[in-house]
Amino acid sequence: MRSDDFGALVAEQLAAMLDELGGPALSPAEILGDERTRNRDLTELGLGSLDWMRLAVRIGNETGLELPQSALVDQGSRTVAGWARALAAVAEPGAPAR
């Protein structure tokens, strides 16, 4: 999978979780279509630390991949775009994220 494919997956799961939590109503297309939203820390989108950990588990269950620790704790990486890049790097170590 490419970084874009992982981005779509993360956006889909994030939109579902925001809906479950009663957070901002964002569709996956809205998340992916807005660079600012793609690069906002998940806490700024309304997720608490337990929520984004649950999101990481959901994504891991769907992909069979585990997000690296840095993607979970670094505010600059704890974004839809950051998680997509991290997943692409884990899926194909050594390959550039496209």
C-alpha positions as a printed NumPy array, in Angstrom:
array([[  0.   ,   0.   ,   0.   ],
       [  1.102,   3.538,  -0.653],
       [  1.005,   6.404,   1.804],
       [ -2.125,   7.733,   0.026],
       [ -3.882,   4.398,   0.537],
       [ -2.986,   4.411,   4.21 ],
       [ -4.168,   8.015,   4.432],
       [ -7.581,   6.983,   3.14 ],
       [ -7.734,   4.163,   5.684],
       [ -6.733,   6.437,   8.58 ],
       [ -9.232,   9.103,   7.458],
       [-12.022,   6.523,   7.213],
       [-11.337,   5.161,  10.685],
       [-10.946,   8.659,  12.153],
       [-14.255,   9.842,  10.663],
       [-16.014,   6.784,  12.126],
       [-14.482,   7.352,  15.55 ],
       [-15.348,  11.065,  15.565],
       [-18.937,  10.112,  14.717],
       [-19.046,   7.577,  17.569],
       [-17.674,  10.146,  20.01 ],
       [-20.013,  12.914,  18.869],
       [-17.055,  14.944,  17.623],
       [-16.905,  17.14 ,  14.555],
       [-18.775,  15.636,  11.622],
       [-16.005,  15.079,   9.092],
       [-16.151,  12.683,   6.181],
       [-13.029,  10.859,   5.014],
       [-13.114,  13.006,   1.855],
       [-13.205,  16.203,   3.934],
       [-10.29 ,  15.005,   6.049],
       [ -8.194,  14.052,   3.028],
       [ -9.211,  17.088,   0.985],
       [ -8.013,  19.64 ,   3.524],
       [ -4.262,  19.764,   4.082],
       [ -4.686,  21.55 ,   7.404],
       [ -7.027,  18.846,   8.721],
       [ -4.734,  16.051,   7.457],
       [ -1.882,  17.616,   9.405],
       [ -3.699,  18.522,  12.638],
       [ -2.818,  16.647,  15.787],
       [ -5.509,  14.095,  16.578],
       [ -6.111,  15.783,  19.935],
       [ -7.034,  18.989,  18.069],
       [ -9.684,  17.002,  16.225],
       [-11.295,  15.988,  19.51 ],
       [ -9.592,  12.711,  20.37 ],
       [ -8.205,  12.132,  23.833],
       [ -5.151,   9.967,  24.361],
       [ -7.208,   6.823,  24.934],
       [ -9.238,   7.581,  21.807],
       [ -6.227,   7.878,  19.522],
       [ -4.766,   4.74 ,  21.045],
       [ -8.049,   2.942,  20.23 ],
       [ -7.82 ,   4.37 ,  16.728],
       [ -4.286,   2.997,  16.391],
       [ -5.5  ,  -0.434,  17.501],
       [ -8.338,  -0.374,  14.962],
       [ -5.935,   0.553,  12.2  ],
       [ -3.523,  -2.139,  13.343],
       [ -6.293,  -4.729,  13.331],
       [ -7.29 ,  -3.745,   9.812],
       [ -3.782,  -3.579,   8.356],
       [ -1.844,  -6.065,  10.467],
       [  0.707,  -3.295,  11.037],
       [  1.75 ,  -1.59 ,  14.242],
       [  2.332,   2.139,  14.264],
       [  5.777,   3.047,  15.574],
       [  5.974,   4.659,  19.01 ],
       [  7.04 ,   7.991,  17.501],
       [  3.813,   8.21 ,  15.468],
       [  1.81 ,   7.746,  18.653],
       [  3.544,  10.245,  20.92 ],
       [  5.109,  12.905,  18.679],
       [  2.615,  15.714,  18.129],
       [  4.046,  16.397,  14.677],
       [  3.47 ,  12.787,  13.649],
       [  0.157,  12.129,  15.428],
       [ -1.841,  13.265,  12.39 ],
       [ -3.643,  11.551,   9.532],
       [ -0.749,  12.389,   7.201],
       [  1.858,  11.354,   9.775],
       [  0.195,   8.038,  10.489],
       [ -0.155,   7.342,   6.745],
       [  3.572,   7.95 ,   6.234],
       [  4.441,   5.815,   9.268],
       [  2.267,   2.927,   8.085],
       [  3.769,   3.085,   4.598],
       [  7.267,   2.997,   6.106],
       [  6.383,  -0.001,   8.293],
       [  4.737,  -1.813,   5.375],
       [  7.773,  -1.387,   3.127],
       [ 10.883,  -0.682,   5.19 ],
       [ 13.463,   1.233,   3.195],
       [ 10.973,   2.34 ,   0.532],
       [ 10.185,   6.054,   0.258],
       [  6.644,   6.969,   1.337],
       [  4.808,   8.192,  -1.764]])
